[in-house]
């Protein structure tokens, strides 16, 4: 489980043009210039120097353990007296994961120290989960080392001007170190925890982790996702034994709770007195927004300035909002470490782009000067629904599904449509199971309601065991009901008592005419539930309390100045044009054309035009190769095709239906893009089964036998995926994309990691798949393989289509596709 990838994603792209434009052309070179073995490397273009160090530290409860930490120190060449930043990596990662981030910070004028935490990468020692006796002591000795570096600004002897940042595991060490070492001057932790005990044993009824519900899937990833020859990999033996005990019982022990609390900011929050920027993801079932809320409230009580940002991403996937978050973090450190002007408060970043239902521009950001918490300005909404009886099935299976750890970043879209978080799955994703949930609705809204915070409700429940509360957004007329956020609020009941349940925190707009739906379920795939069957009687005894933050100010799309000079009728017409943004889309009609792309254009916020006026059409039975050099726009095109990102203009239609995030027609698309990703502790067979269950379609429609035949993994199908080679993962991912035999199959570099016999077999699989009346799109750099597999091709360069047609026409007589490709690309360069 490489949780650090979430931090890497939002920091990793170039976006602050005014600050980093001079270094932009050297970014690719800089990434390849770091020498990880020995010595010092220079990067003249970016003016950053990096040196590797093996730093010996002493830790443990008795300071009797010697550990060697693998570190890299980055400094801006030719500059002295600069503040320092320690940059931590995510769980399962190493210092390599944050190398690009470190270089960017160094270019912005900071000395940056990255390190692989004990038990990770090339560092020695065992994982202790950011314990004060281990990782915190290590970090403090790294601060000692930084204070001795020439060129690092000092606030006093042995006291560097210092900020700390990191995502997930790296965010927690920033908080913990700030509590134990007064030399830390500012921290910017992201998607991290307040209480690890509450994270793994949450209880939304407020009873605490001792009576919480075990988050079994995330715990399994946490403790066994990187296991090697031992059950828990490089963990301290005591932590491994703790996990095995709670995993068997499904309930926490007092020792486990105490151990997890010692590794949590909640145990030392009263000591954190430095300016803090807390960045938390809304797509995060591991550390939801309430963890950032608890950290913010605790640090604010100490008198320290605290700013909070909610963004669209998180451990479950979602939009990383790279450029926006990157700028906020850098501005924060500039203010707190360099004395630039400071701003704070609360920022909610929203989806942006074009709303798929209204075709209107969605507001990107809303801010207010002070953090409001999770229960500001509540609105009471009565709920309808009589007392209902619900059932927990034997073994807790089949279970309802809210979020599945890792599925948000899986590399195969499968029959459900697109990549990304569960919320973007096409078709009717079956979050609930018949007979296992109770439903209570508000009246249709007379005005829109922007829920910002955590709604709550009081229930009366007869029964004993765990239950799960969720909030749905129901369209008018009993239409589509979608989870406002794919998160569940677990709580435990006993003895027929009233219980107040706090639902997951979120920022979600419920439109006029919509209803809010409270669902109480008996099962959830991510949590441990009783094996014994049981029943519950559930009814509400209070309205739904919905928090709002009216002070959140939004930045609407500005209206051009010339509008105000027009006569009144012209103003009305101009406003209609400006605010609607686009013409009304053409009506939806079924078509036999698998894919038609018209005028597709996408530019990123840094000004890069990735795709420009792209148009092409794919017919049934074709195997189409999407070709082009690196940077041609192929991956961006595929991501738009799967509904992951919005085009700026143009449209895509699958069988006549427009593509947008969550479009039902995406259920006819199977995809594998940007590398395979699976739950590492599960077997290949279980990964395929879990993925298909997430689509909600009957098992007999999965065509699982055909998929297993494609995977050709033999007995390895029943081994954990973490033991697979790259080629094995690749074959499993392609099999997953073919589950349900989708009408349109999209594969990105499907033969990566395959040996020649496997490549030949894959060629036959794709050809036979298309001959059955389906359509295949392949993006590949193996031109000889494309020539033998594909019937048609589209060649892209610089975001544009430069050639298209049957492969035989593109190659002409007697030429290889490679020769034709190089000639075409040469003509357009």
N, C-alpha and C positions, 0 to 999 in steps of 0.2 A: 504494500500500500504506500504509494508515494504521495503523501498528503502535501508535501512541499510543492508539487506541481501546480496547485491552486495559486500559491503565492507567486510562483514563477510566471504563471500565465498573466496575472494582472500587472506585474512589474516589467515583464520581459520585452515589451514592444516599445519602439521609439515613438514618442508622441509630443514631448514638450519642445516644439520646434524652435521657439525663441531661445531656449536655454541650451539645447543640445544640437542645433542644426550643424554646427561646424564639425561635430563628431559623427554625424549620421552616416556619411559615406564610408566610415571606417568600422562600423559596427560588426559587419560580417568578418572583417579581418581580425578585429579584436577578439572575437569569440574563438578564433582559431589560433591565436598567438600565445595563449596562456600555457606555460610549461608546468605540467602537474608533477613532474618527477623531482627536479632539483633546480637550484639556482634562481636567478633573477631574469625576468623577461621584460623587454621594453616594447611599447606600442607607440611609435612616433606619431602616427596619424591621430590617435586619440589622446596622446599625452598621459597615458596611465602606465605605471610600472607595477608589476606584480611579483611577489617573492613568496615561495613556499617555505614553511617552517614546520618543524616537528617540535612541539612545545610540551615539555614534561610538567605535569601537575600532580599534586598530592590531594587525595580526597578520602571519603569514607567517614563513618561516625567517629573513628579514632584517628583520622588523618594518617592511616597506615597503608593506603592503597596508592600505588603509583600508576598513572595513566599517561599515555602519550597521545596528544591531540594533533590531528593533521589539519593545518591551517594555511591560509593564503592571505597575505597582506597587500592591499591595493592602495596606491597613493598617486595623487596627481603630480606628474613630473614638473619640476621647476617651481613648485609652490610649497611654502613653509607655513607653519603656524595655522594649520587647518583643523577643524573639529573632526572627531572620529565617530564612526558608526560600526557597531557590531551587528552582523547580519546572520541570523540563525536560519537553519533549514527545517523543512517539515519532516514528520515522522516517516521513517523508512528511507530517507534521502541522505544526502551528504553535502559537503561544501560545494561540490560541482554543480548542484542544482541552482545555486544562487550566484554563480560566477558572473553571469551577464548583468544581474542586478547590481552586483558590487562594482563592476566597471562603470555602469551608468552613474552610480553615486559618486565614484571617484572623479568622473568627468565633471560632475557638478560641484567639485571642490571639497570632497570629504576623503579622509583616510579611512579605509574600510577593512575590517577584519572578518573573514569568514572562517568557519571551523566545522569539522565533522564532530558531532557530539559523541561522547563515549558510547561505544557499542555500535556505531554507524561508520560506514565508509572504511577508511584506513586507520581510524582512531582505535586504540585498544580499549579495554574495559568492557563492562556490561551495562545494558540499559537500565536506568533507575527511574525513568519517567519524571525527569526534572526535579529530582529530590534535592532538598536543601543540603543534604550530606554529600551529594555527588555532583550532579550537573551544575548546581548553583555555585558550589565551591570552585568547580572548574572555570566557570565564567568569571568569577572574581579574580582568579589568577591570570586570566587573559587580560583583564583590565590592568593588572599590574604590569603585564608585558607591554601593553599599549602605551602606558605612561612613560616607558623608557625609550619609545621610538622617537628618533629625531624628526622634527617637522610636525608633530602632533601638538595641538594647542593644549596648554595646561592651565587649569584654574588654581592650581597650587601644587606643591610637591607631591608627586605620585597620583595626581588627580587630573586625568584628561577631560577635556570638554567632550562629552560622550552621549550619543544616542544609541538606542537599540531597537531593532526591528526584526520581524520575521513572521511567517505564517504558520498557524496551527501549533506544532511542537515548538517551533522557533518563536512564536508569539508568546507562549507560556513562559519560556525562559527569560524573555525580556521583562515580563511582569514580575517574575520571581526574583530576578537579579536586582531589579529596582527596589524591591522590598528589603533586600539584605545588604545592599551596597549604596551608600549615599553619593558615590561618585557618578552614578548614572543621572544624566540631566534631563532626558526626554525619552519617551518610548512610543513606538507605533506598532503595537501587536495587531495581528489580523487573524480572523476566523479561529479563535482560540477559546480556551475554557476558563470558567470561573471556578467551578468545582468539578473535578474529574469524577468524583463519586456521584454527583447529581447528573453528569453527562451520561454515565453508563448505567445508572439506576434511577432514571427520572421518575418523579411523582408530581403530577400537575395538580394534585389536591393539596399540596403543601405539607405533606407528612414527612418529607425528607427521604434520603436514599435507603434508610433502613427498611422502609416499606415500599421501596420503589419497584419498577418493572425493568427486568434485565434487558438491556439493548444488545441482544445476542449477536446479531450480524456484525455490527460495528465492533463489538468487543472481540469477535473472532478475527476480524481484519487487524485490529490493533495488536493482539498478542500472538497470532499465528501467521499473519500475512507474510512475514519475512523469515519464517522458521526454516532452519536448515536441517541438520541431523537431529536436533533436539526438538521437543514439543513446542518450545517458545523461542527458538533462535537464541539471540544474544541478551536476553533479559537476565537480571539477577535471579538466581534460583528461587528466592523467596517470592518474587513477583510471579514467576511461572506457576509455583504451587498455589498461590492465591487465585490466579485466574482459573486453573483447573478445578479448584474447589467450587468457586461460584458458578462456573459453567455447568458443572454436574448438578448442582442444587437449583440453579436458576434464581437464587436469592443471595444477597450480599451477606458476608459475615461482618461482625464488628471490627475485626482486624483489617479486612479489606477496605472498609469505609475509612478507617483511620489512616491507612497507608495511602489511599488515593487523595485524601484531604491534605496530607502533608505535602503532596506534589501539586497543590492547587493554590492559585492566587487568593482564594477565599480564606485560606488559613493565615495569610499575612497581609491582607489588603489594607489594614489599618496602618501599615508601614510605608505604603506607596504614596509619596508626596511630590511627584514630579509631573510636569505637563505630559498629558497622555492623549494620543489619538487612537481610538478603538475602531477598527474596521471589521464589520461582521457581515456575513452573507445571509441573504434571505433564502437561498437554496441550500440549506444546511441542516440535515437531520442528525449530524454528530454533535455540533456545538451551535444550537439555535441562537436566535437573537437575544434570548433572556440571559445568556452568559455574558454578553457585552453589557447588557443593562445592569446586571449585578456588579460587574467590575466598575462600570461608570459611577454608580451610586456609592460604592465603597470608597473609591478614590476621591470623589467630590467631597465626601464627608471629612476628608483630611485637609481640605482647603486647596487642593491642587486643581488647576484648570484641566477640564476634560472635554474633548470633542468626540462625537460619535458619528460614524458613517454606516449606513445600511446600503449595501450594493446588491446587485442581482445574482451574483455567483455564490460560491460556497463549496463545501465538500461534495455536494451532490451534483455539481455541474453548474449550469446556468451561464449567464453572460458575465465574464470576468471584468468588464468595463475597464480595460487596461489603462487607457489614456487618462480617464478622469481620476481614477484612484491613484495612479502614478503621480499626477500633478498635486493632488491633495497631500500625499505623504511627503513629497519633496518640499512643498510650501511649508508644511508643518516643521520639518527639520530646519529649513532656512530661518523660520521665525524663532524657534527655540534654541538653536545652536549658533546662529549667525547674527541674530538681532534684527531680522527683517520684521515687517509689520505682521502681527498675529491676528488670525481670525479663528473663531471656534464655533461652538454650538452643535447643531444637529443637521445632518444632510441625509436625505433619502434619494438614492438614484433609482430611476424607474426605467422602464424597458426601452424607451426611445423608438425611433423608426416610425413606421406606419401601422396603426392599429388595423388588424386584419379584418375586423368586422365593420368598422366605421370608415376606414380609409383616411382617417384624420391623423395629424401629427400628434404623437404622444409626448407629454412633457418629460424631459430627461432628468430633471433635478428639482428637488424642493428643499428649502433650507429654513431654519429658524435659529435665533441667536442662542437659545438655551436648550439643553437636552430635556425633553418633556417626560421621559420615562415611558412606561408601557400602559398607563391607565389614565391619561389626561382627558379631560372634557368628555366624560362617558355619555353615550346615548342609550336609553333603555328601549329594547325592542321586544314586545310580547311574542311568545312562541306558541304555535298551535300544535296539536298532537296529544292524543290520549296516552295513558300508560300502555307500554308495549313490552312484550316478552321476547327476549332474544336468547340465542343458544350459542354455547361454545362447543364445537364438534369434538369428537374423540381425537386426541392427539393435536388439537388446534389446527387441523388441516381439513379442507383448504382454507388458507388464511387470506384475509383482505390485505391489500397492498397500498401503502402510502408512499414510502420512499424505500429504495433498495440501494444500500451502499455500493458505490462503484458503478451502478448502472447508468448514472448520469454521464459517465465518461467512456462507456463501452464503445469499442471501435466497430461495431456492426449494428446497422439499423434494423436488421431482421424484418419480419413481415409487418411489424407495427409501424414502420415508416421511417422515422428520422432518428438521427443521433441526438445526443444532448440529454437534458434532464427528463425525468419521467413526465413532467408537465407538458412536454412537446410531443408525446407519442400520439400518433394519429389514431382516429377511430375512438370507440368507446372503451377507454381503459377501465377495467373492472376493479375499481378500488374496493368495493364492498361485495360481500357474498350473501346470497339470499338467506334469510332467517337469522343472520348474524348481526343485524344492525337495526337501530331505532332511528326514526327521522322526526325532527321538529323544525317547522318552518316559520319565518316571520311573514308578515303581510308584504305584498309587493311594495317596493319603495316609491314614495311620491317624489322624492328628490334623490340624486346620487349621494352616496355615503362613502367617504374615504376613511377606511379603517386603518389607523396607524397605532399599533400597540398590540396588546393581548386581550382579546375578548374573554368574558367569563360568564358562567352560568351556575346556578345551584340546582342540583339533581337529588332525587330520592331513588335509591337503588336497593332492591332486595336481591341479595346474592353475595357470594364471596369469591373474589378473584380480581384479575386485572381487566380493565376496560380502556377504550381508546376513543378520545373525542376529536372530531375534525369539523372544519367549517367549509361549506360548499357555497358556490355562487350559482344560483339557479336562474336561467334565462326566462323571459316572460312566456306565459302560456304553457307552463310545464315542460319547457324545452330542455336543452342540454344543461346538466348539472356538472360542474367541474370543481375540483378542489381548489379553493382560493390559494392555498399553498400545499404542496405535497408533503405535509407534516402531520403527525398525530401527537396528541397530548395524552400520554399514558397515565393512568391513576389506578389505585387499588381500593376496592370497597369490601366491607364486611358488616354483617349484622343489620342490614336494612337501615342504615343511617343516612341522613342528608349529607351531601358533600358538595363543596364549591370547587369547580374545576376551572382552571385557567387554560385557555386554548393557546395554540402556538402563536407567538408574536409575528406580525407581518405588516406590510404596507400594501393594501389592496383596495381598489375602487370598485364598489358595487353600483352599477348604473341604475338609473330610473327604471322602474318596472321590474327589476330583478328582486329576488328574495334571497335572504341568508338562510342557509340550511345547516342545522346542527345535527351531526350524525354521531351516535354512540355505537361502537363496534366491539365485538368480543375478541377479535383476533387481529393481529398485524404481523406481517411476515418478518419484520425486523426485530421483533421482541419475543421473549420467552412467554409462553402461555401454558396453562395446565394441560396435562395429557388426559385428565378425566373430563368427561362431558359434564356440562353444567348449564343452568338457565339463570337468567336475570330478568327482573321486572324494573323498567326504567320509566320515570316521568320527570318533567321539569317542575320546579317549585319557585322559579323566578324568571323574569325576562332575561334575554340575552343582553349583557352589558357590553357595548361596543365603544372602545376609546377612539377619539378623534383628536387631531391637532390642527385647529383652524389657523394657527399662527404660521404654519408652514407656507412659505411664500414660493411660488413657482415662477419660472422664467419662460413665459410663452414666446412662441415664434413672433419676432417683431414684424409689424406691418410697415411696408415701405413708406417713406415720407411723402412720395408723390400722391399717395392715396388721398391725403387730406386736402389736396388742392382741387379735387374733382367735385362737380356738382353732386348733390345728395344722391340722385339715382346712380351716378357713376360710382360713388363711394360704396353703395350697397352691392353693386356688381363686382367691384374690385375686392371687397371683403369676401364675397362668396368665392372668388377665384383663389385668393391668397389663403384663406382658412381651410377650404376644402382640399387644397393641395393637388388633387388629381381628379381626372374625370371619373365618373362612375364606371366601375368595371363592367365589361361585357357580361351578359347573362351566362349562367352556367348551363352547359348542355353536354350530355354524354357524347363521347367521340371514340372512334376506333384508333386514334393516333396516340401511341403511348406517351410521347413527349413532344411538345412544341415550345420552343423558347423564342421570344420576340423582343428585340431591342433591349436586352438585359444590360444594365449598367450598375456598377458598384464602385464607389470611391471611399477610401478610409479617411478617418479624421485628420491624419497627418498629410493629406493631400494626394496620396498614392492612388492612382486610378487602376484598380485591379481588373475590372472587366468593363469593356466599352462597346455598347451597341451590339451585343452578341445575339445572333439569331441562327437557329438551325432546327431541324425536325428529324425525329427518329421514328421509323415505321416498325410494325410488328415483324418478328422474325429476324431482325437485324442484330448483329453484334457490332457495335460502334466503338471505335477507338478514339478517345479524347487525348490528343497529343499536343505537345508544346514544351519548350525549354522551361527550366525553373523560373518562376515568377511570371509565367504566361497567363495566369488566372484560372488554371484548371481547378485547383482545390476550392477557390472562392466560388466558382460556378457550381461545383458539387454541393457545397454547403448551402448555397441559396436554393438549389434544387431540393434539398432535404428539409427546407423550412427552418434552418438554423439561424440564418441571418437574412435581413430584408434587403432587397435590391433598392437602389435609389430610383430607378425607373425601369420600365419594361415589365414583362411578366413571363411566368412559366405555367404551362398547363399539362397536367397528367390526365390522359383520357378525357380531355375537355374541361377539367376542373382546375381552378386556380390553386397554386401552391402557396401556403403560408403556414406559420407554426401551428401545429395541431390540426391541420386540414384533414378531414376524413379520408380524402383520396390518398393520403400518404400510407394508408393501410395496404395499398397495392404496390408499394415500393419496398424493396429490400436493399440494404446498403451496407457497405464496409468501406470506411474512409478513415484515413489518418491513423492506421495501426490498430492492432487488436488490443482489447482491454477486457479482462474478466475478473471475477472474484477469485483471488489466488488460492484461497483455502478450500474452495469447492472443486469437485472433479469436473472434467470436461462435460460429462453427461449431465451432471447437476446444473452446470451453467446453462446448457441448452434448455433444460427443463424449466429452470427459473425464468429464463428470458421468455419462453413461450407462454408460461403462466401469466406473465406481465401483460401479454397482449389481450388476454381475456377470451381468446378463441378456443373452441373445443380441441381437445388433445388429438382427436382423429383428423383434424385439419392441418396438423403440424408437419405431416410427412417426415416424421423423425427418422425413420429407417433410411430414407433417401439421404437425409442430411448426415447421418452417421456414416453412410457409405462414402459420401464425399469427403468427410473428415479422414477416413481411413487411418484411424489411430489405434485400432486393435484394443488390447487390454489397457492401454494408456488412458482410454476414456474414463476409467474409474480411478485414476490417480489425480491428486490435486494439480490444478493448472500451474501452480508455481514451479512444478518440476518439469514443465514442457520446454522444449527448445523453441526458438523463434519460428521455425517452419511448422512445428506442431500447432502453435498458437494461431499461425496464419490460416492453416487448414480448418481449424475449429471455427475461426471467425467467419470464413467464407461459408461454412456449413450453417452457421447461425443466420447469416444474411439470407440463405435460401430456405429457411424454415417457412412453411406455409406455401412454398412455391409462388412467390410474388410475381405479378405480371411484368414488372419492371425491376431489373436488378442492376445496381450501380456498385462497381468495385474499383477501389483505388489501389493500384499496384498489387494485384492479387497474387502474383507469383513471387513476391519478396520472401526470401527464406526457404524457398522450395528448391529441391535438387532437380536435375534435368528430367528424370523419369516422372517426377511429380508434376513438373511444368507441362510435360506432354499430356499427362492424364487430365490436368486442369483445363488444357486447351479443348480436349474432347468433351469435358463436362459442360463448358460454356457453349460450345457449338450445338450439342444435343439439347441444351436448355432452350436455346433460341429456336431450334428446329421444331420444338413442340408448340410454337406459336407465341412465345414470350419474347422479351426484348432485353438485351444486355448492353450496358455501357461500361467500358473499361478504360481507366486512365492508367497509362503505363509508359515507362521509359525504355522498355525492351522492344525496340521497333521490329526486330525480326520475329518476335513472338506475336506482336500485333498483326503483322503481315500474314501470318499463318492462321490467326484466329478470327480476325475481324472482317466483316463484309464491307463496312463503311468506316470513314474516319472524318473527324473534324480537327484541323490543325489550328492552334492558337499561338499568338505571339503578341506581347505587349497588351494583353487583355482583349485582343480583337481576333475574330475569325479570319484567317488568311487563306484557308483552303478547306474544301468540304466535298464529299462525294464518295462513290465506291472506291475501295482501295485500288482496284485495277485501273481506274481512271487517273487517280493521283500518281500512281507509279508510272503509268504509261507502259510502253512495250520494252521489255528487256532491262528495266531499272529495278533496283531494290527500293523498298520503302525508305530505308535509311538515307539513300542517296537523294530521293525526292524530297524527303523531310529537310535535309541540310540545305538543299537548293532553295526550297521555299523560305526557310528561316533566314537564309543569307540574303534573299531578295528583300526581306522586310526589315532587316537590321539597319 
